[in-house]
Amino acid sequence: MRGLGLIGLVLVLGIVGLVAKKQMASMASSAQPAVPGVAAPAAGDARMNPQQVQQQVKEALDAAVKTRQMPDDN
């Protein structure tokens, strides 16, 4: 019975590893921005200015907050 449990565990870990690898590959190849309205960085622009990164993060957070605003229940 222990052997069966170990085989099952190894099988599940293998499946999870394959799914994670596939997910990471699809994320790396996607060129669409994560947040609508925020431009994706250029492919050749590997080194960005820290201020640019900070500005892009701020814009992405602002866009996310705008889309998630809900009316008060009061």
CHARMM-style PDB file with segment names, atoms N, HN, CA, C and O in Angstrom:
ATOM      1  N   MET     1       0.817  -1.197   0.000  1.00  0.00      PROA
ATOM      2  CA  MET     1       0.000   0.000   0.000  1.00  0.00      PROA
ATOM      3  C   MET     1       0.865   1.267   0.000  1.00  0.00      PROA
ATOM      4  O   MET     1       0.512   2.265  -0.628  1.00  0.00      PROA
ATOM      5  N   ARG     2       1.990   1.217   0.704  1.00  0.00      PROA
ATOM      6  HN  ARG     2       2.276   0.406   1.214  1.00  0.00      PROA
ATOM      7  CA  ARG     2       2.859   2.398   0.707  1.00  0.00      PROA
ATOM      8  C   ARG     2       3.433   2.660  -0.667  1.00  0.00      PROA
ATOM      9  O   ARG     2       3.571   3.810  -1.084  1.00  0.00      PROA
ATOM     10  N   GLY     3       3.765   1.592  -1.368  1.00  0.00      PROA
ATOM     11  HN  GLY     3       3.652   0.658  -1.029  1.00  0.00      PROA
ATOM     12  CA  GLY     3       4.306   1.751  -2.717  1.00  0.00      PROA
ATOM     13  C   GLY     3       3.315   2.418  -3.639  1.00  0.00      PROA
ATOM     14  O   GLY     3       3.680   3.247  -4.474  1.00  0.00      PROA
ATOM     15  N   LEU     4       2.035   2.042  -3.479  1.00  0.00      PROA
ATOM     16  HN  LEU     4       1.739   1.369  -2.801  1.00  0.00      PROA
ATOM     17  CA  LEU     4       0.980   2.644  -4.291  1.00  0.00      PROA
ATOM     18  C   LEU     4       0.837   4.131  -3.970  1.00  0.00      PROA
ATOM     19  O   LEU     4       0.635   4.941  -4.875  1.00  0.00      PROA
ATOM     20  N   GLY     5       0.937   4.493  -2.714  1.00  0.00      PROA
ATOM     21  HN  GLY     5       1.101   3.836  -1.978  1.00  0.00      PROA
ATOM     22  CA  GLY     5       0.853   5.900  -2.310  1.00  0.00      PROA
ATOM     23  C   GLY     5       2.022   6.703  -2.845  1.00  0.00      PROA
ATOM     24  O   GLY     5       1.854   7.843  -3.280  1.00  0.00      PROA
ATOM     25  N   LEU     6       3.207   6.110  -2.813  1.00  0.00      PROA
ATOM     26  HN  LEU     6       3.343   5.184  -2.460  1.00  0.00      PROA
ATOM     27  CA  LEU     6       4.396   6.791  -3.318  1.00  0.00      PROA
ATOM     28  C   LEU     6       4.311   6.972  -4.828  1.00  0.00      PROA
ATOM     29  O   LEU     6       4.667   8.030  -5.349  1.00  0.00      PROA
ATOM     30  N   ILE     7       3.844   5.952  -5.529  1.00  0.00      PROA
ATOM     31  HN  ILE     7       3.555   5.093  -5.107  1.00  0.00      PROA
ATOM     32  CA  ILE     7       3.688   6.059  -6.984  1.00  0.00      PROA
ATOM     33  C   ILE     7       2.662   7.139  -7.316  1.00  0.00      PROA
ATOM     34  O   ILE     7       2.872   7.921  -8.244  1.00  0.00      PROA
ATOM     35  N   GLY     8       1.578   7.192  -6.588  1.00  0.00      PROA
ATOM     36  HN  GLY     8       1.407   6.556  -5.835  1.00  0.00      PROA
ATOM     37  CA  GLY     8       0.562   8.217  -6.808  1.00  0.00      PROA
ATOM     38  C   GLY     8       1.103   9.607  -6.561  1.00  0.00      PROA
ATOM     39  O   GLY     8       0.814  10.536  -7.315  1.00  0.00      PROA
ATOM     40  N   LEU     9       1.891   9.755  -5.503  1.00  0.00      PROA
ATOM     41  HN  LEU     9       2.126   9.001  -4.890  1.00  0.00      PROA
ATOM     42  CA  LEU     9       2.478  11.059  -5.184  1.00  0.00      PROA
ATOM     43  C   LEU     9       3.435  11.510  -6.272  1.00  0.00      PROA
ATOM     44  O   LEU     9       3.408  12.670  -6.683  1.00  0.00      PROA
ATOM     45  N   VAL    10       4.276  10.606  -6.740  1.00  0.00      PROA
ATOM     46  HN  VAL    10       4.298   9.664  -6.407  1.00  0.00      PROA
ATOM     47  CA  VAL    10       5.219  10.947  -7.810  1.00  0.00      PROA
ATOM     48  C   VAL    10       4.459  11.307  -9.085  1.00  0.00      PROA
ATOM     49  O   VAL    10       4.837  12.244  -9.789  1.00  0.00      PROA
ATOM     50  N   LEU    11       3.402  10.575  -9.380  1.00  0.00      PROA
ATOM     51  HN  LEU    11       3.095   9.814  -8.808  1.00  0.00      PROA
ATOM     52  CA  LEU    11       2.593  10.858 -10.563  1.00  0.00      PROA
ATOM     53  C   LEU    11       1.949  12.238 -10.476  1.00  0.00      PROA
ATOM     54  O   LEU    11       1.967  12.992 -11.449  1.00  0.00      PROA
ATOM     55  N   VAL    12       1.388  12.571  -9.330  1.00  0.00      PROA
ATOM     56  HN  VAL    12       1.373  11.959  -8.540  1.00  0.00      PROA
ATOM     57  CA  VAL    12       0.759  13.882  -9.145  1.00  0.00      PROA
ATOM     58  C   VAL    12       1.799  14.993  -9.236  1.00  0.00      PROA
ATOM     59  O   VAL    12       1.536  16.026  -9.852  1.00  0.00      PROA
ATOM     60  N   LEU    13       2.963  14.806  -8.642  1.00  0.00      PROA
ATOM     61  HN  LEU    13       3.176  13.967  -8.141  1.00  0.00      PROA
ATOM     62  CA  LEU    13       4.013  15.827  -8.723  1.00  0.00      PROA
ATOM     63  C   LEU    13       4.470  16.024 -10.163  1.00  0.00      PROA
ATOM     64  O   LEU    13       4.739  17.151 -10.579  1.00  0.00      PROA
ATOM     65  N   GLY    14       4.560  14.944 -10.925  1.00  0.00      PROA
ATOM     66  HN  GLY    14       4.342  14.029 -10.588  1.00  0.00      PROA
ATOM     67  CA  GLY    14       4.932  15.062 -12.328  1.00  0.00      PROA
ATOM     68  C   GLY    14       3.900  15.843 -13.123  1.00  0.00      PROA
ATOM     69  O   GLY    14       4.258  16.685 -13.947  1.00  0.00      PROA
ATOM     70  N   ILE    15       2.630  15.575 -12.885  1.00  0.00      PROA
ATOM     71  HN  ILE    15       2.339  14.891 -12.215  1.00  0.00      PROA
ATOM     72  CA  ILE    15       1.559  16.293 -13.591  1.00  0.00      PROA
ATOM     73  C   ILE    15       1.573  17.767 -13.224  1.00  0.00      PROA
ATOM     74  O   ILE    15       1.446  18.624 -14.098  1.00  0.00      PROA
ATOM     75  N   VAL    16       1.726  18.072 -11.947  1.00  0.00      PROA
ATOM     76  HN  VAL    16       1.829  17.376 -11.237  1.00  0.00      PROA
ATOM     77  CA  VAL    16       1.774  19.472 -11.507  1.00  0.00      PROA
ATOM     78  C   VAL    16       2.977  20.178 -12.125  1.00  0.00      PROA
ATOM     79  O   VAL    16       2.875  21.337 -12.529  1.00  0.00      PROA
ATOM     80  N   GLY    17       4.100  19.496 -12.200  1.00  0.00      PROA
ATOM     81  HN  GLY    17       4.182  18.555 -11.872  1.00  0.00      PROA
ATOM     82  CA  GLY    17       5.293  20.085 -12.818  1.00  0.00      PROA
ATOM     83  C   GLY    17       5.073  20.399 -14.286  1.00  0.00      PROA
ATOM     84  O   GLY    17       5.476  21.461 -14.759  1.00  0.00      PROA
ATOM     85  N   LEU    18       4.439  19.489 -15.011  1.00  0.00      PROA
ATOM     86  HN  LEU    18       4.111  18.626 -14.626  1.00  0.00      PROA
ATOM     87  CA  LEU    18       4.167  19.729 -16.431  1.00  0.00      PROA
ATOM     88  C   LEU    18       3.201  20.889 -16.630  1.00  0.00      PROA
ATOM     89  O   LEU    18       3.389  21.712 -17.526  1.00  0.00      PROA
ATOM     90  N   VAL    19       2.175  20.955 -15.802  1.00  0.00      PROA
ATOM     91  HN  VAL    19       2.022  20.286 -15.074  1.00  0.00      PROA
ATOM     92  CA  VAL    19       1.209  22.048 -15.916  1.00  0.00      PROA
ATOM     93  C   VAL    19       1.885  23.385 -15.595  1.00  0.00      PROA
ATOM     94  O   VAL    19       1.649  24.380 -16.281  1.00  0.00      PROA
ATOM     95  N   ALA    20       2.717  23.409 -14.564  1.00  0.00      PROA
ATOM     96  HN  ALA    20       2.908  22.601 -14.007  1.00  0.00      PROA
ATOM     97  CA  ALA    20       3.417  24.642 -14.203  1.00  0.00      PROA
ATOM     98  C   ALA    20       4.368  25.074 -15.315  1.00  0.00      PROA
ATOM     99  O   ALA    20       4.463  26.261 -15.628  1.00  0.00      PROA
ATOM    100  N   LYS    21       5.067  24.119 -15.908  1.00  0.00      PROA
ATOM    101  HN  LYS    21       4.990  23.155 -15.654  1.00  0.00      PROA
ATOM    102  CA  LYS    21       5.989  24.441 -16.994  1.00  0.00      PROA
ATOM    103  C   LYS    21       5.239  25.011 -18.193  1.00  0.00      PROA
ATOM    104  O   LYS    21       5.684  25.979 -18.810  1.00  0.00      PROA
ATOM    105  N   LYS    22       4.104  24.410 -18.517  1.00  0.00      PROA
ATOM    106  HN  LYS    22       3.742  23.624 -18.016  1.00  0.00      PROA
ATOM    107  CA  LYS    22       3.291  24.878 -19.633  1.00  0.00      PROA
ATOM    108  C   LYS    22       2.751  26.279 -19.360  1.00  0.00      PROA
ATOM    109  O   LYS    22       2.717  27.122 -20.256  1.00  0.00      PROA
ATOM    110  N   GLN    23       2.333  26.522 -18.124  1.00  0.00      PROA
ATOM    111  HN  GLN    23       2.361  25.837 -17.396  1.00  0.00      PROA
ATOM    112  CA  GLN    23       1.796  27.832 -17.743  1.00  0.00      PROA
ATOM    113  C   GLN    23       2.880  28.902 -17.829  1.00  0.00      PROA
ATOM    114  O   GLN    23       2.635  29.997 -18.336  1.00  0.00      PROA
ATOM    115  N   MET    24       4.060  28.591 -17.341  1.00  0.00      PROA
ATOM    116  HN  MET    24       4.259  27.702 -16.929  1.00  0.00      PROA
ATOM    117  CA  MET    24       5.153  29.568 -17.377  1.00  0.00      PROA
ATOM    118  C   MET    24       5.561  29.865 -18.819  1.00  0.00      PROA
ATOM    119  O   MET    24       5.882  31.008 -19.144  1.00  0.00      PROA
ATOM    120  N   ALA    25       5.555  28.867 -19.673  1.00  0.00      PROA
ATOM    121  HN  ALA    25       5.295  27.939 -19.409  1.00  0.00      PROA
ATOM    122  CA  ALA    25       5.910  29.081 -21.075  1.00  0.00      PROA
ATOM    123  C   ALA    25       4.879  29.967 -21.762  1.00  0.00      PROA
ATOM    124  O   ALA    25       5.239  30.821 -22.573  1.00  0.00      PROA
ATOM    125  N   SER    26       3.609  29.774 -21.448  1.00  0.00      PROA
ATOM    126  HN  SER    26       3.317  29.080 -20.789  1.00  0.00      PROA
ATOM    127  CA  SER    26       2.583  30.599 -22.082  1.00  0.00      PROA
ATOM    128  C   SER    26       2.622  32.031 -21.560  1.00  0.00      PROA
ATOM    129  O   SER    26       2.318  32.968 -22.298  1.00  0.00      PROA
ATOM    130  N   MET    27       2.992  32.203 -20.305  1.00  0.00      PROA
ATOM    131  HN  MET    27       3.239  31.441 -19.706  1.00  0.00      PROA
ATOM    132  CA  MET    27       3.095  33.559 -19.752  1.00  0.00      PROA
ATOM    133  C   MET    27       4.274  34.298 -20.362  1.00  0.00      PROA
ATOM    134  O   MET    27       4.181  35.498 -20.621  1.00  0.00      PROA
ATOM    135  N   ALA    28       5.370  33.609 -20.595  1.00  0.00      PROA
ATOM    136  HN  ALA    28       5.446  32.634 -20.386  1.00  0.00      PROA
ATOM    137  CA  ALA    28       6.553  34.249 -21.150  1.00  0.00      PROA
ATOM    138  C   ALA    28       6.335  34.652 -22.607  1.00  0.00      PROA
ATOM    139  O   ALA    28       6.899  35.646 -23.066  1.00  0.00      PROA
ATOM    140  N   SER    29       5.526  33.891 -23.331  1.00  0.00      PROA
ATOM    141  HN  SER    29       5.069  33.084 -22.958  1.00  0.00      PROA
ATOM    142  CA  SER    29       5.341  34.176 -24.746  1.00  0.00      PROA
ATOM    143  C   SER    29       4.219  35.172 -25.015  1.00  0.00      PROA
ATOM    144  O   SER    29       4.109  35.685 -26.129  1.00  0.00      PROA
ATOM    145  N   SER    30       3.389  35.455 -24.021  1.00  0.00      PROA
ATOM    146  HN  SER    30       3.478  35.038 -23.117  1.00  0.00      PROA
ATOM    147  CA  SER    30       2.288  36.385 -24.260  1.00  0.00      PROA
ATOM    148  C   SER    30       2.820  37.808 -24.327  1.00  0.00      PROA
ATOM    149  O   SER    30       3.676  38.203 -23.535  1.00  0.00      PROA
ATOM    150  N   ALA    31       2.309  38.563 -25.273  1.00  0.00      PROA
ATOM    151  HN  ALA    31       1.614  38.242 -25.917  1.00  0.00      PROA
ATOM    152  CA  ALA    31       2.775  39.939 -25.455  1.00  0.00      PROA
ATOM    153  C   ALA    31       1.710  40.945 -25.047  1.00  0.00      PROA
ATOM    154  O   ALA    31       1.909  42.149 -25.207  1.00  0.00      PROA
ATOM    155  N   GLN    32       0.582  40.473 -24.523  1.00  0.00      PROA
ATOM    156  HN  GLN    32       0.421  39.495 -24.392  1.00  0.00      PROA
ATOM    157  CA  GLN    32      -0.484  41.368 -24.132  1.00  0.00      PROA
ATOM    158  C   GLN    32      -0.215  41.904 -22.734  1.00  0.00      PROA
ATOM    159  O   GLN    32       0.319  41.187 -21.887  1.00  0.00      PROA
ATOM    160  N   PRO    33      -0.579  43.158 -22.485  1.00  0.00      PROA
ATOM    161  CA  PRO    33      -0.383  43.693 -21.134  1.00  0.00      PROA
ATOM    162  C   PRO    33      -1.319  43.009 -20.142  1.00  0.00      PROA
ATOM    163  O   PRO    33      -2.418  42.581 -20.494  1.00  0.00      PROA
ATOM    164  N   ALA    34      -0.864  42.916 -18.904  1.00  0.00      PROA
ATOM    165  HN  ALA    34       0.029  43.264 -18.618  1.00  0.00      PROA
ATOM    166  CA  ALA    34      -1.650  42.254 -17.867  1.00  0.00      PROA
ATOM    167  C   ALA    34      -2.874  43.083 -17.487  1.00  0.00      PROA
ATOM    168  O   ALA    34      -3.902  42.530 -17.095  1.00  0.00      PROA
ATOM    169  N   VAL    35      -2.771  44.401 -17.600  1.00  0.00      PROA
ATOM    170  HN  VAL    35      -1.936  44.851 -17.918  1.00  0.00      PROA
ATOM    171  CA  VAL    35      -3.872  45.287 -17.229  1.00  0.00      PROA
ATOM    172  C   VAL    35      -4.279  46.079 -18.463  1.00  0.00      PROA
ATOM    173  O   VAL    35      -3.429  46.697 -19.103  1.00  0.00      PROA
ATOM    174  N   PRO    36      -5.551  46.072 -18.806  1.00  0.00      PROA
ATOM    175  CA  PRO    36      -5.985  46.848 -19.967  1.00  0.00      PROA
ATOM    176  C   PRO    36      -5.709  48.331 -19.766  1.00  0.00      PROA
ATOM    177  O   PRO    36      -5.917  48.869 -18.679  1.00  0.00      PROA
ATOM    178  N   GLY    37      -5.246  48.977 -20.811  1.00  0.00      PROA
ATOM    179  HN  GLY    37      -5.077  48.539 -21.694  1.00  0.00      PROA
ATOM    180  CA  GLY    37      -4.979  50.402 -20.732  1.00  0.00      PROA
ATOM    181  C   GLY    37      -3.550  50.741 -20.363  1.00  0.00      PROA
ATOM    182  O   GLY    37      -3.166  51.910 -20.399  1.00  0.00      PROA
ATOM    183  N   VAL    38      -2.748  49.735 -20.006  1.00  0.00      PROA
ATOM    184  HN  VAL    38      -3.060  48.786 -19.977  1.00  0.00      PROA
ATOM    185  CA  VAL    38      -1.352  49.967 -19.669  1.00  0.00      PROA
ATOM    186  C   VAL    38      -0.517  49.299 -20.745  1.00  0.00      PROA
ATOM    187  O   VAL    38      -0.668  48.106 -21.009  1.00  0.00      PROA
ATOM    188  N   ALA    39       0.360  50.066 -21.361  1.00  0.00      PROA
ATOM    189  HN  ALA    39       0.483  51.035 -21.147  1.00  0.00      PROA
ATOM    190  CA  ALA    39       1.159  49.533 -22.460  1.00  0.00      PROA
ATOM    191  C   ALA    39       2.190  48.535 -21.947  1.00  0.00      PROA
ATOM    192  O   ALA    39       2.775  48.722 -20.880  1.00  0.00      PROA
ATOM    193  N   ALA    40       2.403  47.478 -22.717  1.00  0.00      PROA
ATOM    194  HN  ALA    40       1.928  47.326 -23.584  1.00  0.00      PROA
ATOM    195  CA  ALA    40       3.414  46.484 -22.370  1.00  0.00      PROA
ATOM    196  C   ALA    40       4.783  47.036 -22.747  1.00  0.00      PROA
ATOM    197  O   ALA    40       4.895  47.773 -23.727  1.00  0.00      PROA
ATOM    198  N   PRO    41       5.833  46.697 -21.990  1.00  0.00      PROA
ATOM    199  CA  PRO    41       7.170  47.175 -22.330  1.00  0.00      PROA
ATOM    200  C   PRO    41       7.646  46.554 -23.642  1.00  0.00      PROA
ATOM    201  O   PRO    41       7.238  45.447 -23.995  1.00  0.00      PROA
ATOM    202  N   ALA    42       8.496  47.260 -24.348  1.00  0.00      PROA
ATOM    203  HN  ALA    42       8.827  48.159 -24.061  1.00  0.00      PROA
ATOM    204  CA  ALA    42       9.027  46.754 -25.611  1.00  0.00      PROA
ATOM    205  C   ALA    42       9.901  45.532 -25.359  1.00  0.00      PROA
ATOM    206  O   ALA    42      10.517  45.410 -24.300  1.00  0.00      PROA
ATOM    207  N   ALA    43       9.953  44.631 -26.333  1.00  0.00      PROA
ATOM    208  HN  ALA    43       9.453  44.730 -27.193  1.00  0.00      PROA
ATOM    209  CA  ALA    43      10.703  43.382 -26.164  1.00  0.00      PROA
ATOM    210  C   ALA    43      12.204  43.644 -26.027  1.00  0.00      PROA
ATOM    211  O   ALA    43      12.881  42.935 -25.281  1.00  0.00      PROA
ATOM    212  N   GLY    44      12.728  44.626 -26.716  1.00  0.00      PROA
ATOM    213  HN  GLY    44      12.178  45.202 -27.322  1.00  0.00      PROA
ATOM    214  CA  GLY    44      14.160  44.901 -26.658  1.00  0.00      PROA
ATOM    215  C   GLY    44      14.548  45.767 -25.472  1.00  0.00      PROA
ATOM    216  O   GLY    44      15.736  46.005 -25.257  1.00  0.00      PROA
ATOM    217  N   ASP    45      13.593  46.239 -24.705  1.00  0.00      PROA
ATOM    218  HN  ASP    45      12.628  46.046 -24.880  1.00  0.00      PROA
ATOM    219  CA  ASP    45      13.851  47.142 -23.584  1.00  0.00      PROA
ATOM    220  C   ASP    45      14.013  46.338 -22.297  1.00  0.00      PROA
ATOM    221  O   ASP    45      13.139  46.350 -21.430  1.00  0.00      PROA
ATOM    222  N   ALA    46      15.146  45.637 -22.185  1.00  0.00      PROA
ATOM    223  HN  ALA    46      15.856  45.627 -22.889  1.00  0.00      PROA
ATOM    224  CA  ALA    46      15.360  44.773 -21.029  1.00  0.00      PROA
ATOM    225  C   ALA    46      15.710  45.584 -19.786  1.00  0.00      PROA
ATOM    226  O   ALA    46      15.308  45.230 -18.678  1.00  0.00      PROA
ATOM    227  N   ARG    47      16.448  46.656 -19.964  1.00  0.00      PROA
ATOM    228  HN  ARG    47      16.774  46.943 -20.865  1.00  0.00      PROA
ATOM    229  CA  ARG    47      16.841  47.490 -18.828  1.00  0.00      PROA
ATOM    230  C   ARG    47      15.974  48.737 -18.810  1.00  0.00      PROA
ATOM    231  O   ARG    47      16.025  49.577 -19.709  1.00  0.00      PROA
ATOM    232  N   MET    48      15.181  48.825 -17.761  1.00  0.00      PROA
ATOM    233  HN  MET    48      15.140  48.143 -17.031  1.00  0.00      PROA
ATOM    234  CA  MET    48      14.297  49.977 -17.642  1.00  0.00      PROA
ATOM    235  C   MET    48      14.764  50.842 -16.477  1.00  0.00      PROA
ATOM    236  O   MET    48      15.366  50.359 -15.517  1.00  0.00      PROA
ATOM    237  N   ASN    49      14.478  52.086 -16.587  1.00  0.00      PROA
ATOM    238  HN  ASN    49      13.990  52.478 -17.366  1.00  0.00      PROA
ATOM    239  CA  ASN    49      14.764  53.028 -15.532  1.00  0.00      PROA
ATOM    240  C   ASN    49      13.862  52.694 -14.336  1.00  0.00      PROA
ATOM    241  O   ASN    49      12.676  52.428 -14.532  1.00  0.00      PROA
ATOM    242  N   PRO    50      14.384  52.701 -13.113  1.00  0.00      PROA
ATOM    243  CA  PRO    50      13.534  52.393 -11.949  1.00  0.00      PROA
ATOM    244  C   PRO    50      12.315  53.299 -11.839  1.00  0.00      PROA
ATOM    245  O   PRO    50      11.262  52.862 -11.375  1.00  0.00      PROA
ATOM    246  N   GLN    51      12.442  54.549 -12.257  1.00  0.00      PROA
ATOM    247  HN  GLN    51      13.297  54.904 -12.634  1.00  0.00      PROA
ATOM    248  CA  GLN    51      11.298  55.450 -12.212  1.00  0.00      PROA
ATOM    249  C   GLN    51      10.221  55.007 -13.205  1.00  0.00      PROA
ATOM    250  O   GLN    51       9.027  55.133 -12.933  1.00  0.00      PROA
ATOM    251  N   GLN    52      10.651  54.488 -14.353  1.00  0.00      PROA
ATOM    252  HN  GLN    52      11.621  54.385 -14.573  1.00  0.00      PROA
ATOM    253  CA  GLN    52       9.689  53.994 -15.333  1.00  0.00      PROA
ATOM    254  C   GLN    52       8.946  52.780 -14.789  1.00  0.00      PROA
ATOM    255  O   GLN    52       7.733  52.655 -14.960  1.00  0.00      PROA
ATOM    256  N   VAL    53       9.679  51.895 -14.138  1.00  0.00      PROA
ATOM    257  HN  VAL    53      10.664  51.997 -14.000  1.00  0.00      PROA
ATOM    258  CA  VAL    53       9.064  50.705 -13.550  1.00  0.00      PROA
ATOM    259  C   VAL    53       8.063  51.120 -12.484  1.00  0.00      PROA
ATOM    260  O   VAL    53       6.946  50.605 -12.434  1.00  0.00      PROA
ATOM    261  N   GLN    54       8.470  52.057 -11.631  1.00  0.00      PROA
ATOM    262  HN  GLN    54       9.377  52.476 -11.672  1.00  0.00      PROA
ATOM    263  CA  GLN    54       7.590  52.535 -10.574  1.00  0.00      PROA
ATOM    264  C   GLN    54       6.333  53.171 -11.167  1.00  0.00      PROA
ATOM    265  O   GLN    54       5.232  52.951 -10.661  1.00  0.00      PROA
ATOM    266  N   GLN    55       6.485  53.950 -12.223  1.00  0.00      PROA
ATOM    267  HN  GLN    55       7.379  54.129 -12.634  1.00  0.00      PROA
ATOM    268  CA  GLN    55       5.339  54.591 -12.860  1.00  0.00      PROA
ATOM    269  C   GLN    55       4.404  53.547 -13.474  1.00  0.00      PROA
ATOM    270  O   GLN    55       3.184  53.669 -13.361  1.00  0.00      PROA
ATOM    271  N   GLN    56       4.968  52.519 -14.124  1.00  0.00      PROA
ATOM    272  HN  GLN    56       5.958  52.420 -14.216  1.00  0.00      PROA
ATOM    273  CA  GLN    56       4.134  51.484 -14.729  1.00  0.00      PROA
ATOM    274  C   GLN    56       3.372  50.696 -13.672  1.00  0.00      PROA
ATOM    275  O   GLN    56       2.207  50.352 -13.872  1.00  0.00      PROA
ATOM    276  N   VAL    57       4.023  50.408 -12.550  1.00  0.00      PROA
ATOM    277  HN  VAL    57       4.970  50.687 -12.388  1.00  0.00      PROA
ATOM    278  CA  VAL    57       3.349  49.693 -11.468  1.00  0.00      PROA
ATOM    279  C   VAL    57       2.225  50.540 -10.907  1.00  0.00      PROA
ATOM    280  O   VAL    57       1.133  50.035 -10.648  1.00  0.00      PROA
ATOM    281  N   LYS    58       2.487  51.833 -10.717  1.00  0.00      PROA
ATOM    282  HN  LYS    58       3.374  52.243 -10.927  1.00  0.00      PROA
ATOM    283  CA  LYS    58       1.456  52.733 -10.201  1.00  0.00      PROA
ATOM    284  C   LYS    58       0.260  52.799 -11.152  1.00  0.00      PROA
ATOM    285  O   LYS    58      -0.887  52.753 -10.710  1.00  0.00      PROA
ATOM    286  N   GLU    59       0.525  52.907 -12.455  1.00  0.00      PROA
ATOM    287  HN  GLU    59       1.457  52.944 -12.815  1.00  0.00      PROA
ATOM    288  CA  GLU    59      -0.560  52.948 -13.437  1.00  0.00      PROA
ATOM    289  C   GLU    59      -1.353  51.638 -13.438  1.00  0.00      PROA
ATOM    290  O   GLU    59      -2.580  51.652 -13.540  1.00  0.00      PROA
ATOM    291  N   ALA    60      -0.658  50.525 -13.327  1.00  0.00      PROA
ATOM    292  HN  ALA    60       0.339  50.514 -13.244  1.00  0.00      PROA
ATOM    293  CA  ALA    60      -1.338  49.230 -13.316  1.00  0.00      PROA
ATOM    294  C   ALA    60      -2.215  49.094 -12.075  1.00  0.00      PROA
ATOM    295  O   ALA    60      -3.338  48.598 -12.161  1.00  0.00      PROA
ATOM    296  N   LEU    61      -1.714  49.529 -10.931  1.00  0.00      PROA
ATOM    297  HN  LEU    61      -0.802  49.933 -10.861  1.00  0.00      PROA
ATOM    298  CA  LEU    61      -2.510  49.468  -9.707  1.00  0.00      PROA
ATOM    299  C   LEU    61      -3.702  50.401  -9.769  1.00  0.00      PROA
ATOM    300  O   LEU    61      -4.795  50.045  -9.328  1.00  0.00      PROA
ATOM    301  N   ASP    62      -3.501  51.585 -10.308  1.00  0.00      PROA
ATOM    302  HN  ASP    62      -2.613  51.874 -10.666  1.00  0.00      PROA
ATOM    303  CA  ASP    62      -4.623  52.523 -10.447  1.00  0.00      PROA
ATOM    304  C   ASP    62      -5.696  51.951 -11.373  1.00  0.00      PROA
ATOM    305  O   ASP    62      -6.889  52.065 -11.092  1.00  0.00      PROA
ATOM    306  N   ALA    63      -5.272  51.342 -12.468  1.00  0.00      PROA
ATOM    307  HN  ALA    63      -4.303  51.250 -12.697  1.00  0.00      PROA
ATOM    308  CA  ALA    63      -6.235  50.743 -13.399  1.00  0.00      PROA
ATOM    309  C   ALA    63      -6.969  49.586 -12.737  1.00  0.00      PROA
ATOM    310  O   ALA    63      -8.168  49.411 -12.951  1.00  0.00      PROA
ATOM    311  N   ALA    64      -6.267  48.803 -11.941  1.00  0.00      PROA
ATOM    312  HN  ALA    64      -5.293  48.946 -11.767  1.00  0.00      PROA
ATOM    313  CA  ALA    64      -6.906  47.674 -11.264  1.00  0.00      PROA
ATOM    314  C   ALA    64      -7.909  48.160 -10.225  1.00  0.00      PROA
ATOM    315  O   ALA    64      -8.979  47.572 -10.069  1.00  0.00      PROA
ATOM    316  N   VAL    65      -7.567  49.230  -9.516  1.00  0.00      PROA
ATOM    317  HN  VAL    65      -6.698  49.708  -9.642  1.00  0.00      PROA
ATOM    318  CA  VAL    65      -8.477  49.767  -8.500  1.00  0.00      PROA
ATOM    319  C   VAL    65      -9.721  50.327  -9.166  1.00  0.00      PROA
ATOM    320  O   VAL    65     -10.828  50.154  -8.655  1.00  0.00      PROA
ATOM    321  N   LYS    66      -9.555  50.996 -10.299  1.00  0.00      PROA
ATOM    322  HN  LYS    66      -8.656  51.136 -10.714  1.00  0.00      PROA
ATOM    323  CA  LYS    66     -10.710  51.578 -10.998  1.00  0.00      PROA
ATOM    324  C   LYS    66     -11.683  50.493 -11.445  1.00  0.00      PROA
ATOM    325  O   LYS    66     -12.898  50.673 -11.367  1.00  0.00      PROA
ATOM    326  N   THR    67     -11.150  49.372 -11.912  1.00  0.00      PROA
ATOM    327  HN  THR    67     -10.162  49.227 -11.975  1.00  0.00      PROA
ATOM    328  CA  THR    67     -12.034  48.308 -12.399  1.00  0.00      PROA
ATOM    329  C   THR    67     -12.699  47.558 -11.258  1.00  0.00      PROA
ATOM    330  O   THR    67     -13.738  46.934 -11.472  1.00  0.00      PROA
ATOM    331  N   ARG    68     -12.139  47.593 -10.051  1.00  0.00      PROA
ATOM    332  HN  ARG    68     -11.294  48.100  -9.877  1.00  0.00      PROA
ATOM    333  CA  ARG    68     -12.664  46.834  -8.929  1.00  0.00      PROA
ATOM    334  C   ARG    68     -13.493  47.680  -7.961  1.00  0.00      PROA
ATOM    335  O   ARG    68     -13.953  47.159  -6.945  1.00  0.00      PROA
ATOM    336  N   GLN    69     -13.696  48.954  -8.242  1.00  0.00      PROA
ATOM    337  HN  GLN    69     -13.322  49.378  -9.067  1.00  0.00      PROA
ATOM    338  CA  GLN    69     -14.470  49.795  -7.329  1.00  0.00      PROA
ATOM    339  C   GLN    69     -15.912  49.295  -7.284  1.00  0.00      PROA
ATOM    340  O   GLN    69     -16.536  49.039  -8.314  1.00  0.00      PROA
ATOM    341  N   MET    70     -16.417  49.166  -6.064  1.00  0.00      PROA
ATOM    342  HN  MET    70     -15.909  49.374  -5.228  1.00  0.00      PROA
ATOM    343  CA  MET    70     -17.785  48.684  -5.851  1.00  0.00      PROA
ATOM    344  C   MET    70     -18.528  49.677  -4.988  1.00  0.00      PROA
ATOM    345  O   MET    70     -17.923  50.341  -4.147  1.00  0.00      PROA
ATOM    346  N   PRO    71     -19.819  49.790  -5.181  1.00  0.00      PROA
ATOM    347  CA  PRO    71     -20.582  50.733  -4.345  1.00  0.00      PROA
ATOM    348  C   PRO    71     -20.633  50.264  -2.901  1.00  0.00      PROA
ATOM    349  O   PRO    71     -20.556  49.068  -2.618  1.00  0.00      PROA
ATOM    350  N   ASP    72     -20.763  51.217  -2.000  1.00  0.00      PROA
ATOM    351  HN  ASP    72     -20.825  52.188  -2.231  1.00  0.00      PROA
ATOM    352  CA  ASP    72     -20.872  50.876  -0.573  1.00  0.00      PROA
ATOM    353  C   ASP    72     -22.216  50.219  -0.289  1.00  0.00      PROA
ATOM    354  O   ASP    72     -23.205  50.484  -0.971  1.00  0.00      PROA
ATOM    355  N   ASP    73     -22.239  49.369   0.713  1.00  0.00      PROA
ATOM    356  HN  ASP    73     -21.435  49.153   1.267  1.00  0.00      PROA
ATOM    357  CA  ASP    73     -23.464  48.668   1.085  1.00  0.00      PROA
ATOM    358  C   ASP    73     -24.291  49.448   2.090  1.00  0.00      PROA
ATOM    359  O   ASP    73     -25.331  48.961   2.534  1.00  0.00      PROA
ATOM    360  N   ASN    74     -23.857  50.646   2.461  1.00  0.00      PROA
ATOM    361  HN  ASN    74     -23.013  51.042   2.100  1.00  0.00      PROA
ATOM    362  CA  ASN    74     -24.558  51.423   3.466  1.00  0.00      PROA
ATOM    363  C   ASN    74     -25.876  51.910   2.996  1.00  0.00      PROA
ATOM    364  OT1 ASN    74     -26.587  52.585   3.741  1.00  0.00      PROA
TER     365      ASN     74
END
